[in-house]
Amino acid sequence: MNKLLTLGVALLSLTFSASAQKMASCCARPAGNLSASATESFAMLAADKDFSGGHDAPLPFEFKGEGQNIEFKTADGSTGRGFEIKSATPSNKYLFVIHEWWGLNDYIKKEAATFAAEMPGVNVIAVDLYDGKVATTPEEAGKYMGEVKSERAVAILKGAQAYAGPKAQFASIGWCFGGGWSLQQALLGGKQSVACVMYYGMPEKDVAKLKTLNTDVLGIFATQDKWINPEVAAEFKKNMTAAGKKVTIESYNADHAFANPSNPKFNKEYAAKAHAQSLTYLRTKFKVKA
C-alpha cells in the first residue's frame, strides 16, 4: 500500500512538474525583452473561450474622416504601419492610440480622430501592432493576438517613436490588448513619455521596470472583469507605489471592454465618463486647452 501511495505521489509530482514547465515556457519572458512578462501572459487569453465568447464581432463600420495611413522603419529592419492625423499646426506632441484585440480597424481610427479633434495641437497616431491584419470575428482576433511577438511589437513602437522624432513628447492610450501595450509604450518612451492611459489592460508587474517610468498612469478598470479584475488593479497600484510612481485607478461597476460600442457589455454612460477622464488627463499633461 505504501509503495502504491509513493508511486502515486511520484506520478502526480511528475505531472505537475511537466504542467508547470509547459506553463513557464509559454509565459516566460525572453531575455532582454521589456514587455513579454505582462503582455504575453495576457495574450494567453486568446485561447480562453470565455474571453473570446465575451466579444461579439464588431458591427460593420467605415471611417470617413481625415487622416492617412503611414509607414515607418522599425528597429528590426522591417516596416511598421499606422494611421496618422496630423496637427493643423506644427507640433512635437504625439498621442499613440493602441488598438484592442481586433486590430487597427475603423473604430480605432474614429477614436484617434475624436482625440485629435478634442486636442488641437497634438498629432495622433493609431499604431498597428498586427502588421496590417484586422479581425472581423472573435476567432480571428484570438489568433492574431496570440501571434503577436513581443520583440516585433516593441520594434513597431520604437519605430513610431523614431517617426515622431527625438524632441517629441509621447502620450499613449489603449484598450484591452492595447491597454497593456500603452503602459509598455510609456516604458519604452523613457524621458519623452509624459502621459499614459490604460483601459483594462494587463499591467507590468516588474517593479524595477516601473521605476523607469517618466510619467504617472491613469488606469481604467472594470470591477466585473474576470481577467483584468480588481485584484490585478490592486496589485498594479501596490507595485506602482513600491516603484515610487503615481497611478490613478478608476474602477467602474462594469464588465471587460465596457467602453467598446461593439461589445455586448458596452456601457454608454461609463464609457463617456471614462473618456472624459482620459481627455482631461491628456489635456493636462500636454498642456492643451479645452
C-alpha positions as a Markdown table, in Angstrom:
| # | Residue | x | y | z |
|---|---|---|---|---|
| 1 | Met | 0.0 | 0.0 | 0.0 |
| 2 | Asn | 2.8 | 2.4 | 0.9 |
| 3 | Lys | 4.6 | 1.6 | -2.3 |
| 4 | Leu | 1.4 | 2.3 | -4.3 |
| 5 | Leu | 1.0 | 5.6 | -2.4 |
| 6 | Thr | 4.6 | 6.6 | -3.1 |
| 7 | Leu | 4.2 | 5.7 | -6.8 |
| 8 | Gly | 1.0 | 7.8 | -7.0 |
| 9 | Val | 2.7 | 10.8 | -5.4 |
| 10 | Ala | 5.7 | 10.5 | -7.7 |
| 11 | Leu | 3.4 | 10.4 | -10.8 |
| 12 | Leu | 1.4 | 13.4 | -9.5 |
| 13 | Ser | 4.7 | 15.3 | -9.0 |
| 14 | Leu | 5.9 | 14.5 | -12.5 |
| 15 | Thr | 2.6 | 15.5 | -14.0 |
| 16 | Phe | 2.6 | 18.8 | -12.0 |
| 17 | Ser | 6.2 | 19.4 | -13.0 |
| 18 | Ala | 5.5 | 18.9 | -16.7 |
| 19 | Ser | 2.5 | 21.1 | -16.5 |
| 20 | Ala | 4.4 | 23.8 | -14.7 |
| 21 | Gln | 7.2 | 23.7 | -17.2 |
| 22 | Lys | 4.7 | 24.0 | -20.1 |
| 23 | Met | 3.1 | 27.0 | -18.4 |
| 24 | Ala | 6.5 | 28.5 | -17.8 |
| 25 | Ser | 7.6 | 28.1 | -21.4 |
| 26 | Cys | 4.5 | 29.9 | -22.7 |
| 27 | Cys | 4.7 | 32.7 | -20.2 |
| 28 | Ala | 8.4 | 33.0 | -20.0 |
| 29 | Arg | 10.0 | 36.4 | -20.6 |
| 30 | Pro | 12.7 | 36.3 | -23.3 |
| 31 | Ala | 16.0 | 37.6 | -22.2 |
| 32 | Gly | 16.3 | 41.4 | -22.5 |
| 33 | Asn | 12.7 | 41.8 | -23.6 |
| 34 | Leu | 11.0 | 44.7 | -21.9 |
| 35 | Ser | 7.4 | 43.7 | -22.3 |
| 36 | Ala | 6.9 | 40.0 | -22.6 |
| 37 | Ser | 6.1 | 39.1 | -18.9 |
| 38 | Ala | 3.0 | 41.3 | -18.9 |
| 39 | Thr | 1.8 | 41.2 | -22.5 |
| 40 | Glu | 2.4 | 37.6 | -23.3 |
| 41 | Ser | 0.5 | 36.4 | -20.2 |
| 42 | Phe | -2.4 | 38.5 | -21.5 |
| 43 | Ala | -2.0 | 37.0 | -25.0 |
| 44 | Met | -2.7 | 33.6 | -23.5 |
| 45 | Leu | -6.3 | 34.7 | -23.1 |
| 46 | Ala | -6.6 | 34.3 | -26.8 |
| 47 | Ala | -7.3 | 30.6 | -26.2 |
| 48 | Asp | -9.8 | 31.3 | -23.4 |
| 49 | Lys | -13.3 | 30.5 | -24.8 |
| 50 | Asp | -15.0 | 32.6 | -22.1 |
| 51 | Phe | -12.8 | 35.6 | -23.1 |
| 52 | Ser | -13.4 | 35.2 | -26.8 |
| 53 | Gly | -17.1 | 34.5 | -26.2 |
| 54 | Gly | -17.5 | 37.8 | -24.4 |
| 55 | His | -16.5 | 39.7 | -27.5 |
| 56 | Asp | -19.2 | 39.9 | -30.3 |
| 57 | Ala | -17.9 | 40.6 | -33.8 |
| 58 | Pro | -17.8 | 44.4 | -34.5 |
| 59 | Leu | -20.7 | 45.8 | -36.4 |
| 60 | Pro | -19.7 | 47.0 | -39.9 |
| 61 | Phe | -18.3 | 50.5 | -39.8 |
| 62 | Glu | -16.4 | 52.7 | -42.2 |
| 63 | Phe | -14.4 | 55.7 | -41.0 |
| 64 | Lys | -14.6 | 58.6 | -43.5 |
| 65 | Gly | -12.8 | 61.3 | -41.6 |
| 66 | Glu | -9.4 | 62.9 | -42.1 |
| 67 | Gly | -6.1 | 61.1 | -41.6 |
| 68 | Gln | -3.8 | 59.0 | -43.6 |
| 69 | Asn | -2.1 | 55.6 | -43.5 |
| 70 | Ile | 1.6 | 55.8 | -42.8 |
| 71 | Glu | 4.6 | 53.6 | -42.8 |
| 72 | Phe | 7.8 | 53.9 | -40.9 |
| 73 | Lys | 11.0 | 52.0 | -40.4 |
| 74 | Thr | 11.2 | 49.7 | -37.4 |
| 75 | Ala | 14.1 | 48.8 | -35.1 |
| 76 | Asp | 14.2 | 45.2 | -36.5 |
| 77 | Gly | 14.9 | 46.4 | -40.1 |
| 78 | Ser | 11.3 | 46.0 | -41.3 |
| 79 | Thr | 8.3 | 48.4 | -41.8 |
| 80 | Gly | 5.6 | 49.5 | -39.3 |
| 81 | Arg | 2.2 | 50.8 | -40.1 |
| 82 | Gly | -0.1 | 53.3 | -38.5 |
| 83 | Phe | -2.9 | 55.8 | -39.1 |
| 84 | Glu | -2.0 | 59.5 | -38.5 |
| 85 | Ile | -4.0 | 62.6 | -38.0 |
| 86 | Lys | -1.5 | 65.5 | -38.0 |
| 87 | Ser | -2.0 | 68.7 | -36.0 |
| 88 | Ala | -3.1 | 71.7 | -38.1 |
| 89 | Thr | -0.1 | 73.5 | -36.7 |
| 90 | Pro | 3.5 | 72.1 | -36.3 |
| 91 | Ser | 3.8 | 70.2 | -33.1 |
| 92 | Asn | 6.1 | 67.8 | -31.2 |
| 93 | Lys | 3.2 | 66.4 | -29.2 |
| 94 | Tyr | 2.2 | 62.8 | -30.1 |
| 95 | Leu | -0.6 | 60.6 | -28.8 |
| 96 | Phe | -0.2 | 57.0 | -29.7 |
| 97 | Val | -3.5 | 55.1 | -29.8 |
| 98 | Ile | -3.2 | 51.4 | -29.5 |
| 99 | His | -5.9 | 49.1 | -30.7 |
| 100 | Glu | -7.6 | 46.3 | -28.8 |
| 101 | Trp | -7.6 | 42.7 | -30.0 |
| 102 | Trp | -9.5 | 43.4 | -33.2 |
| 103 | Gly | -6.6 | 45.3 | -34.7 |
| 104 | Leu | -6.4 | 48.7 | -36.2 |
| 105 | Asn | -9.9 | 48.9 | -37.6 |
| 106 | Asp | -12.1 | 51.8 | -38.5 |
| 107 | Tyr | -13.4 | 52.0 | -34.9 |
| 108 | Ile | -9.9 | 52.8 | -33.7 |
| 109 | Lys | -9.4 | 55.3 | -36.4 |
| 110 | Lys | -12.6 | 57.0 | -35.2 |
| 111 | Glu | -11.2 | 57.1 | -31.7 |
| 112 | Ala | -8.0 | 58.6 | -33.0 |
| 113 | Ala | -9.9 | 61.2 | -34.9 |
| 114 | Thr | -12.0 | 62.0 | -31.8 |
| 115 | Phe | -8.9 | 62.7 | -29.7 |
| 116 | Ala | -7.3 | 64.7 | -32.5 |
| 117 | Ala | -10.4 | 67.0 | -32.7 |
| 118 | Glu | -10.5 | 67.3 | -28.9 |
| 119 | Met | -6.8 | 68.2 | -28.5 |
| 120 | Pro | -5.8 | 70.7 | -31.1 |
| 121 | Gly | -2.0 | 70.9 | -31.5 |
| 122 | Val | -1.5 | 67.2 | -30.9 |
| 123 | Asn | -0.5 | 64.7 | -33.6 |
| 124 | Val | -2.4 | 61.4 | -33.2 |
| 125 | Ile | -1.1 | 58.1 | -34.5 |
| 126 | Ala | -3.0 | 54.8 | -34.2 |
| 127 | Val | -0.3 | 52.3 | -34.2 |
| 128 | Asp | -0.8 | 48.9 | -35.9 |
| 129 | Leu | 0.7 | 46.0 | -33.8 |
| 130 | Tyr | -0.9 | 43.4 | -36.1 |
| 131 | Asp | 1.1 | 44.4 | -39.2 |
| 132 | Gly | -1.9 | 45.0 | -41.3 |
| 133 | Lys | -4.2 | 42.2 | -40.1 |
| 134 | Val | -7.7 | 43.2 | -38.9 |
| 135 | Ala | -10.0 | 40.7 | -37.3 |
| 136 | Thr | -13.7 | 40.6 | -38.0 |
| 137 | Thr | -14.5 | 37.5 | -35.8 |
| 138 | Pro | -13.5 | 36.5 | -32.3 |
| 139 | Glu | -11.7 | 33.5 | -33.7 |
| 140 | Glu | -9.6 | 35.8 | -35.9 |
| 141 | Ala | -9.0 | 38.2 | -33.1 |
| 142 | Gly | -7.8 | 35.5 | -30.8 |
| 143 | Lys | -5.5 | 34.1 | -33.5 |
| 144 | Tyr | -3.9 | 37.5 | -34.2 |
| 145 | Met | -3.5 | 38.5 | -30.6 |
| 146 | Gly | -1.9 | 35.1 | -29.8 |
| 147 | Glu | 0.5 | 35.5 | -32.7 |
| 148 | Val | 1.9 | 38.8 | -31.6 |
| 149 | Lys | 5.6 | 38.5 | -30.7 |
| 150 | Ser | 6.8 | 41.0 | -28.0 |
| 151 | Glu | 10.0 | 41.7 | -29.9 |
| 152 | Arg | 8.1 | 42.7 | -33.0 |
| 153 | Ala | 5.6 | 44.9 | -31.1 |
| 154 | Val | 8.5 | 46.6 | -29.3 |
| 155 | Ala | 10.2 | 47.2 | -32.7 |
| 156 | Ile | 7.0 | 48.8 | -34.1 |
| 157 | Leu | 6.5 | 51.1 | -31.1 |
| 158 | Lys | 10.2 | 52.2 | -31.2 |
| 159 | Gly | 9.7 | 52.8 | -35.0 |
| 160 | Ala | 6.7 | 55.0 | -34.2 |
| 161 | Gln | 8.8 | 56.9 | -31.6 |
| 162 | Ala | 11.6 | 57.5 | -34.2 |
| 163 | Tyr | 9.0 | 58.7 | -36.7 |
| 164 | Ala | 7.8 | 61.2 | -34.1 |
| 165 | Gly | 11.4 | 62.4 | -33.5 |
| 166 | Pro | 13.8 | 62.8 | -30.7 |
| 167 | Lys | 12.2 | 66.1 | -29.5 |
| 168 | Ala | 8.7 | 64.7 | -29.4 |
| 169 | Gln | 6.5 | 64.3 | -26.3 |
| 170 | Phe | 4.7 | 60.9 | -26.1 |
| 171 | Ala | 1.4 | 60.0 | -24.6 |
| 172 | Ser | -0.4 | 56.7 | -25.1 |
| 173 | Ile | -3.8 | 55.3 | -24.7 |
| 174 | Gly | -5.1 | 51.7 | -25.4 |
| 175 | Trp | -7.8 | 49.3 | -24.6 |
| 176 | Cys | -7.7 | 45.6 | -23.6 |
| 177 | Phe | -4.7 | 44.2 | -25.5 |
| 178 | Gly | -3.8 | 47.8 | -26.3 |
| 179 | Gly | -4.1 | 48.8 | -22.7 |
| 180 | Gly | -1.2 | 46.7 | -21.7 |
| 181 | Trp | 0.8 | 47.9 | -24.6 |
| 182 | Ser | 0.0 | 51.5 | -23.7 |
| 183 | Leu | 1.9 | 51.0 | -20.5 |
| 184 | Gln | 4.8 | 49.3 | -22.4 |
| 185 | Gln | 4.9 | 52.3 | -24.8 |
| 186 | Ala | 5.3 | 54.6 | -21.8 |
| 187 | Leu | 8.1 | 52.5 | -20.5 |
| 188 | Leu | 9.8 | 52.4 | -23.9 |
| 189 | Gly | 9.4 | 56.1 | -24.4 |
| 190 | Gly | 11.7 | 56.9 | -21.5 |
| 191 | Lys | 12.0 | 60.7 | -20.7 |
| 192 | Gln | 9.9 | 61.5 | -23.8 |
| 193 | Ser | 6.8 | 59.9 | -22.2 |
| 194 | Val | 4.5 | 62.4 | -20.5 |
| 195 | Ala | 1.2 | 60.5 | -20.1 |
| 196 | Cys | -0.2 | 57.0 | -20.2 |
| 197 | Val | -3.9 | 55.8 | -20.2 |
| 198 | Met | -4.6 | 52.1 | -20.0 |
| 199 | Tyr | -8.1 | 50.7 | -20.2 |
| 200 | Tyr | -8.4 | 47.2 | -18.6 |
| 201 | Gly | -5.0 | 46.0 | -19.9 |
| 202 | Met | -2.5 | 43.7 | -18.3 |
| 203 | Pro | -0.2 | 45.9 | -16.1 |
| 204 | Glu | 3.5 | 45.5 | -15.9 |
| 205 | Lys | 4.4 | 43.6 | -12.7 |
| 206 | Asp | 8.2 | 44.2 | -12.6 |
| 207 | Val | 8.7 | 46.9 | -10.0 |
| 208 | Ala | 12.3 | 47.5 | -11.3 |
| 209 | Lys | 10.8 | 48.4 | -14.8 |
| 210 | Leu | 8.1 | 50.5 | -13.3 |
| 211 | Lys | 10.8 | 52.6 | -11.6 |
| 212 | Thr | 11.9 | 53.7 | -15.0 |
| 213 | Leu | 8.6 | 55.3 | -15.9 |
| 214 | Asn | 8.9 | 59.0 | -16.6 |
| 215 | Thr | 5.1 | 59.6 | -16.2 |
| 216 | Asp | 2.2 | 58.7 | -13.9 |
| 217 | Val | -0.5 | 56.4 | -15.2 |
| 218 | Leu | -4.3 | 56.6 | -15.5 |
| 219 | Gly | -5.7 | 53.1 | -15.2 |
| 220 | Ile | -9.3 | 52.5 | -16.0 |
| 221 | Phe | -10.7 | 49.1 | -14.9 |
| 222 | Ala | -14.0 | 47.2 | -14.6 |
| 223 | Thr | -15.0 | 45.6 | -11.3 |
| 224 | Gln | -16.9 | 42.8 | -13.1 |
| 225 | Asp | -13.9 | 42.0 | -15.3 |
| 226 | Lys | -13.0 | 38.3 | -14.9 |
| 227 | Trp | -9.5 | 38.7 | -16.3 |
| 228 | Ile | -8.1 | 42.1 | -15.5 |
| 229 | Asn | -10.0 | 42.0 | -12.2 |
| 230 | Pro | -9.9 | 44.2 | -9.1 |
| 231 | Glu | -7.1 | 42.1 | -7.7 |
| 232 | Val | -5.0 | 42.8 | -10.7 |
| 233 | Ala | -5.7 | 46.5 | -10.4 |
| 234 | Ala | -4.9 | 46.5 | -6.7 |
| 235 | Glu | -1.6 | 44.7 | -7.3 |
| 236 | Phe | -0.7 | 47.3 | -10.0 |
| 237 | Lys | -1.4 | 50.1 | -7.6 |
| 238 | Lys | 0.8 | 48.4 | -5.0 |
| 239 | Asn | 3.6 | 47.8 | -7.4 |
| 240 | Met | 3.5 | 51.4 | -8.6 |
| 241 | Thr | 3.7 | 52.6 | -5.0 |
| 242 | Ala | 6.7 | 50.4 | -4.4 |
| 243 | Ala | 8.3 | 51.9 | -7.6 |
| 244 | Gly | 7.7 | 55.4 | -6.3 |
| 245 | Lys | 5.3 | 56.2 | -9.2 |
| 246 | Lys | 1.8 | 57.7 | -9.2 |
| 247 | Val | -1.1 | 55.9 | -10.5 |
| 248 | Thr | -4.8 | 56.9 | -10.6 |
| 249 | Ile | -7.1 | 53.9 | -10.6 |
| 250 | Glu | -10.7 | 54.5 | -11.8 |
| 251 | Ser | -12.9 | 51.5 | -11.4 |
| 252 | Tyr | -16.3 | 51.1 | -12.9 |
| 253 | Asn | -19.1 | 48.7 | -12.0 |
| 254 | Ala | -19.0 | 47.2 | -15.5 |
| 255 | Asp | -17.5 | 44.3 | -17.4 |
| 256 | His | -14.4 | 44.0 | -19.6 |
| 257 | Ala | -14.5 | 46.1 | -22.7 |
| 258 | Phe | -17.3 | 48.3 | -21.4 |
| 259 | Ala | -16.0 | 51.2 | -23.4 |
| 260 | Asn | -16.3 | 49.4 | -26.7 |
| 261 | Pro | -19.6 | 50.2 | -28.5 |
| 262 | Ser | -19.4 | 46.9 | -30.5 |
| 263 | Asn | -19.2 | 44.8 | -27.3 |
| 264 | Pro | -22.4 | 43.3 | -25.7 |
| 265 | Lys | -21.2 | 44.6 | -22.4 |
| 266 | Phe | -20.9 | 48.2 | -23.6 |
| 267 | Asn | -22.0 | 50.8 | -21.1 |
| 268 | Lys | -22.6 | 54.1 | -22.7 |
| 269 | Glu | -22.7 | 56.1 | -19.5 |
| 270 | Tyr | -19.5 | 54.7 | -18.1 |
| 271 | Ala | -17.7 | 54.9 | -21.5 |
| 272 | Ala | -18.5 | 58.6 | -21.7 |
| 273 | Lys | -17.3 | 59.2 | -18.1 |
| 274 | Ala | -14.1 | 57.3 | -18.7 |
| 275 | His | -13.4 | 59.1 | -22.0 |
| 276 | Ala | -13.9 | 62.5 | -20.2 |
| 277 | Gln | -11.4 | 61.5 | -17.5 |
| 278 | Ser | -8.9 | 60.3 | -20.1 |
| 279 | Leu | -9.3 | 63.5 | -22.1 |
| 280 | Thr | -8.9 | 65.8 | -19.0 |
| 281 | Tyr | -5.8 | 63.8 | -18.0 |
| 282 | Leu | -4.2 | 64.0 | -21.5 |
| 283 | Arg | -5.0 | 67.7 | -22.0 |
| 284 | Thr | -3.4 | 68.5 | -18.6 |
| 285 | Lys | -0.2 | 66.5 | -19.5 |
| 286 | Phe | 0.0 | 68.0 | -23.0 |
| 287 | Lys | -1.0 | 71.5 | -21.6 |
| 288 | Val | -3.8 | 71.7 | -24.2 |
| 289 | Lys | -6.8 | 73.9 | -23.5 |
| 290 | Ala | -10.3 | 72.6 | -23.9 |
